[in-house]
């Protein structure tokens, strides 16, 4: 009986904390269903059923270059995700399987890079990009997203590869596989949860990122969705209804992506945390 009561209390506390954390998102969705006037005057989180207004979403999608920014975000996030997964898989496997001073030093370097805040690197990165001609390009933004996601991705996959028994690779080598073939045919299929976790992390981080995109991208045609939301923020006025509708649209892809790959995310994080 005591165990059931304590479990119920734990569930209630967890629900209350999750609800509090989700309040901004709930309020954002409620504001997106209000007219501009209601958004400024109505203090309720949601409008009354008869006052629900869905026109904000159509207005947002008809704003110049907003739809283009959605496709820009999808392109940049997907390409960054693919390259980050590939690079992190090879690097994580190398650190997990090969020993020596070079690999030990690389592990230490990853720790140092993980400690550096992103804001500290923005100015040097801007100057380097300016010299290389990568400013105001999707290629430069993709490289930036990959570099800032790699440290966590490599560490997570290293922990996952550490949990894969060496005997599986050795059996493949005995059957005639090379080291590379054993990695591709044996290790990677087993490591799908870890790879999916890295893919989710990189995609969500790239999709939600604002500061680097704000500094590197200036052309409207190249802007990502987070930059496009600035169109609804004027110097002396914020259109909260349209801004909320745009934010809801920007949130939908990440929510769908997370719901689709939720089980892989949990498995990958647990494996990387426990075995790393």
C-alpha positions as CSV (number, residue, x, y, z in Angstrom):
1,X,0.0,0.0,0.0
2,X,2.8,2.4,0.9
3,X,4.6,1.6,-2.3
4,X,1.5,2.3,-4.4
5,X,1.0,5.6,-2.6
6,X,4.6,6.7,-3.0
7,X,4.4,5.7,-6.7
8,X,1.3,7.7,-7.2
9,X,2.9,10.7,-5.5
10,X,5.9,10.4,-7.8
11,X,3.7,10.3,-10.9
12,X,1.8,13.3,-9.7
13,X,5.0,15.3,-9.0
14,X,6.4,14.2,-12.4
15,X,3.2,15.3,-14.2
16,X,3.2,18.7,-12.3
17,X,6.8,19.4,-13.3
18,X,6.3,18.4,-16.9
19,X,3.1,20.5,-17.1
20,X,5.0,23.5,-15.7
21,X,7.8,23.0,-18.2
22,X,5.3,22.7,-21.0
23,X,3.4,25.9,-20.1
24,X,5.2,28.2,-22.5
25,X,4.5,25.7,-25.4
26,X,0.9,25.4,-24.4
27,X,0.5,29.2,-24.1
28,X,2.2,29.6,-27.5
29,X,-0.4,27.2,-29.1
30,X,-3.3,29.0,-27.4
31,X,-2.1,32.4,-28.6
32,X,-1.8,31.1,-32.1
33,X,-5.6,30.4,-32.1
34,X,-6.4,34.1,-31.2
35,X,-6.8,37.1,-33.3
36,X,-4.3,39.9,-33.1
37,X,-6.7,41.9,-30.9
38,X,-7.5,39.0,-28.6
39,X,-3.8,38.2,-28.2
40,X,-3.2,41.7,-26.8
41,X,-6.3,41.8,-24.6
42,X,-7.4,38.3,-23.6
43,X,-5.5,37.0,-20.5
44,X,-6.8,33.4,-20.9
45,X,-4.4,30.8,-22.2
46,X,-6.9,29.6,-24.8
47,X,-9.7,31.5,-26.5
48,X,-13.3,30.4,-26.1
49,X,-14.4,27.7,-28.6
50,X,-16.5,30.1,-30.6
51,X,-13.6,32.6,-30.8
52,X,-11.0,30.1,-32.1
53,X,-9.3,31.7,-35.1
54,X,-7.3,29.5,-37.5
55,X,-6.4,32.2,-40.0
56,X,-3.1,32.9,-38.4
57,X,-1.6,29.8,-39.9
58,X,-2.6,30.6,-43.4
59,X,-1.4,34.2,-43.0
60,X,2.0,33.0,-41.8
61,X,2.4,30.6,-44.7
62,X,1.6,33.4,-47.1
63,X,4.3,35.7,-45.7
64,X,7.1,36.2,-48.2
65,X,9.9,33.7,-48.0
66,X,8.5,32.0,-44.8
67,X,7.8,28.7,-46.6
68,X,11.2,28.9,-48.2
69,X,12.7,29.2,-44.8
70,X,11.1,26.0,-43.8
71,X,12.7,24.1,-46.6
72,X,16.0,25.9,-45.8
73,X,15.9,24.6,-42.3
74,X,15.0,21.1,-43.4
75,X,17.9,21.1,-45.9
76,X,20.5,22.4,-43.5
77,X,19.4,20.2,-40.6
78,X,19.2,17.0,-42.6
79,X,22.6,17.5,-44.3
80,X,24.2,18.4,-41.0
81,X,22.6,15.3,-39.4
82,X,23.8,12.9,-42.1
83,X,27.4,14.1,-42.1
84,X,27.5,14.3,-38.3
85,X,26.4,10.7,-37.9
86,X,28.9,9.5,-40.5
87,X,31.9,11.4,-39.0
88,X,30.9,10.6,-35.4
89,X,30.5,6.9,-36.2
90,X,34.0,6.5,-37.6
91,X,35.6,8.7,-34.9
92,X,33.7,7.0,-32.1
93,X,34.7,3.6,-33.4
94,X,38.3,4.5,-33.7
95,X,38.5,5.9,-30.1
96,X,36.7,2.8,-28.8
97,X,38.8,0.2,-30.5
98,X,42.3,1.7,-31.0
99,X,44.5,2.6,-28.1
100,X,47.5,4.8,-27.8
101,X,48.7,8.3,-27.0
102,X,47.1,9.8,-30.1
103,X,43.7,8.5,-29.3
104,X,44.0,9.3,-25.6
105,X,45.0,12.9,-26.5
106,X,42.0,13.1,-28.9
107,X,39.7,12.1,-26.0
108,X,41.1,14.9,-23.9
109,X,40.7,17.3,-26.7
110,X,37.0,16.4,-27.0
111,X,36.6,17.1,-23.3
112,X,38.2,20.6,-23.8
113,X,36.0,21.3,-26.8
114,X,32.9,20.3,-24.9
115,X,33.7,22.9,-22.2
116,X,33.9,25.8,-24.7
117,X,30.7,27.8,-24.9
118,X,29.4,28.5,-28.4
119,X,29.4,32.3,-27.9
120,X,33.2,32.3,-27.4
121,X,33.8,31.0,-30.9
122,X,31.3,33.1,-32.8
123,X,33.7,36.0,-33.6
124,X,36.7,33.8,-34.6
125,X,34.4,31.7,-36.7
126,X,32.9,34.7,-38.4
127,X,36.4,36.0,-39.3
128,X,37.5,32.6,-40.6
129,X,34.3,32.2,-42.7
130,X,34.7,35.7,-44.1
131,X,38.2,34.8,-45.3
132,X,37.0,31.6,-46.8
133,X,34.0,33.1,-48.4
134,X,31.6,30.9,-46.4
135,X,29.5,33.7,-45.0
136,X,25.9,33.9,-46.1
137,X,26.0,30.3,-47.4
138,X,24.2,27.1,-46.4
139,X,27.5,25.2,-46.7
140,X,29.1,27.4,-44.0
141,X,26.1,27.0,-41.7
142,X,26.1,23.2,-42.2
143,X,29.8,23.0,-41.3
144,X,29.2,25.1,-38.2
145,X,26.3,22.8,-37.1
146,X,28.4,19.7,-37.7
147,X,31.3,21.0,-35.7
148,X,29.3,22.0,-32.7
149,X,27.4,18.7,-32.5
150,X,30.4,16.4,-33.1
151,X,31.9,16.4,-29.6
152,X,28.7,15.0,-28.0
153,X,28.1,12.7,-30.9
154,X,31.5,11.1,-30.8
155,X,31.4,10.6,-27.0
156,X,28.0,9.0,-27.2
157,X,28.9,6.6,-30.0
158,X,32.2,5.8,-28.3
159,X,30.2,4.6,-25.2
160,X,27.9,2.7,-27.4
161,X,30.7,0.9,-29.3
162,X,32.4,0.1,-26.0
163,X,29.3,-2.0,-25.2
164,X,29.6,-4.1,-28.4
165,X,31.6,-7.3,-27.6
166,X,34.9,-7.6,-29.4
167,X,34.1,-11.3,-30.1
168,X,31.6,-10.2,-32.7
169,X,34.2,-8.4,-34.7
170,X,36.7,-11.2,-34.3
171,X,34.2,-13.7,-35.6
172,X,33.8,-11.5,-38.7
173,X,37.6,-11.2,-39.2
174,X,37.9,-15.0,-38.9
175,X,35.2,-15.3,-41.7
176,X,37.3,-13.2,-44.0
177,X,36.1,-9.6,-43.3
178,X,38.5,-6.7,-43.1
179,X,38.3,-4.3,-40.2
180,X,36.3,-1.9,-42.3
181,X,33.9,-4.6,-43.5
182,X,33.4,-5.8,-39.9
183,X,32.6,-2.3,-38.9
184,X,30.1,-1.7,-41.7
185,X,28.4,-5.2,-41.6
186,X,28.5,-6.1,-37.9
187,X,29.0,-3.0,-35.7
188,X,26.8,-0.4,-37.4
189,X,23.7,-2.6,-37.6
190,X,24.0,-3.3,-33.9
191,X,24.5,0.3,-33.1
192,X,21.3,1.7,-34.7
193,X,19.9,3.1,-31.4
194,X,23.1,5.1,-30.9
195,X,23.2,6.3,-34.4
196,X,19.5,7.3,-34.2
197,X,20.2,9.2,-31.0
198,X,23.0,11.2,-32.7
199,X,20.8,11.8,-35.7
200,X,18.0,13.1,-33.4
201,X,20.3,15.3,-31.4
202,X,21.9,16.8,-34.4
203,X,18.7,17.5,-36.3
204,X,16.9,19.1,-33.3
205,X,19.9,21.2,-32.4
206,X,20.4,22.4,-36.0
207,X,16.7,23.1,-36.4
208,X,16.4,25.1,-33.2
209,X,19.7,27.0,-33.5
210,X,19.4,30.7,-33.9
211,X,22.6,32.6,-33.0
212,X,25.0,31.1,-35.6
213,X,22.3,31.4,-38.3
214,X,21.7,35.1,-37.3
215,X,25.4,35.9,-37.7
216,X,26.2,33.8,-40.8
217,X,23.1,34.3,-42.9
218,X,21.9,37.7,-44.2
219,X,19.9,37.0,-47.3
220,X,16.2,36.4,-46.9
221,X,16.2,33.5,-49.4
222,X,18.8,31.6,-47.3
223,X,17.4,32.3,-43.9
224,X,16.2,29.4,-41.7
225,X,12.8,29.3,-40.0
226,X,14.0,30.8,-36.7
227,X,15.3,33.8,-38.6
228,X,12.1,34.1,-40.6
229,X,10.1,34.4,-37.3
230,X,11.7,37.8,-36.9
231,X,9.4,39.2,-39.6
232,X,6.6,39.3,-37.0
233,X,8.7,41.3,-34.5
234,X,8.7,45.0,-35.4
235,X,10.6,47.8,-33.6
236,X,7.6,49.0,-31.6
237,X,5.1,46.1,-32.1
238,X,5.1,42.4,-31.8
239,X,2.3,40.5,-33.6
240,X,1.9,37.8,-31.0
241,X,-0.8,35.8,-32.8
242,X,1.3,35.4,-36.0
243,X,4.5,34.9,-34.1
244,X,2.9,32.1,-32.1
245,X,1.4,30.5,-35.2
246,X,4.9,30.6,-36.9
247,X,6.5,29.1,-33.8
248,X,3.9,26.3,-33.7
249,X,4.7,25.5,-37.4
250,X,8.4,25.6,-36.5
251,X,7.9,23.2,-33.6
252,X,5.9,20.5,-35.5
253,X,8.8,18.9,-37.4
254,X,10.9,18.4,-34.3
255,X,8.0,16.9,-32.4
256,X,7.2,14.5,-35.2
257,X,10.8,13.5,-35.4
258,X,11.1,12.9,-31.7
259,X,7.9,10.9,-31.5
260,X,9.0,8.7,-34.4
261,X,12.4,7.9,-33.0
262,X,11.7,8.1,-29.2
263,X,12.5,4.5,-28.4
264,X,15.9,4.8,-30.2
265,X,16.6,8.0,-28.3
266,X,16.1,6.3,-24.9
267,X,18.1,3.2,-25.9
268,X,21.0,5.2,-27.3
269,X,21.3,7.6,-24.3
270,X,21.1,4.7,-21.8
271,X,23.8,2.7,-23.6
272,X,26.1,5.7,-24.0
273,X,25.7,6.8,-20.4
274,X,26.1,3.4,-18.8
275,X,28.8,1.8,-20.9
276,X,30.8,5.0,-21.8
